[in-house]
């Protein structure tokens, strides 16, 4: 019974640590010669979006979040847009193995019993979402945002997770002019 209680405690602590690690890291790059205030409309680059190897439901979630975010920034979706929006994704699965000494009754080396080792494997899935913004006139990439974070298989959390990814990535769009301090 004591082992079961310690196992439940271990899973609870592991769950808390994974929740606390669920931050989204965001990176962006842009063409510094572009005046982003001149862009007023956007559309999705259908050919690129169709090539993304994720479920259609997840694509719909991502595109909806992007549309809502850009609309809140004063842009509108259009048939003749200033910008094309493309997305791409990557995912990786990481396995961590913990080889640690474990005993609920004693610790250290006992010559009659030997050491009691336990191996525990932890699996996490990490995803990367890229949002590319392309100028329709020049056909050049003018801005790219990338969000990296842990994935969830829980459907209820997926809506919030996707919205969180998109909002955090687009929080740095349009890029702000850097103010130099002399």
Order of alpha helices (4+ residues) and beta strands (2+ residues): alpha-beta-beta-alpha-alpha-beta-beta-beta-beta-alpha
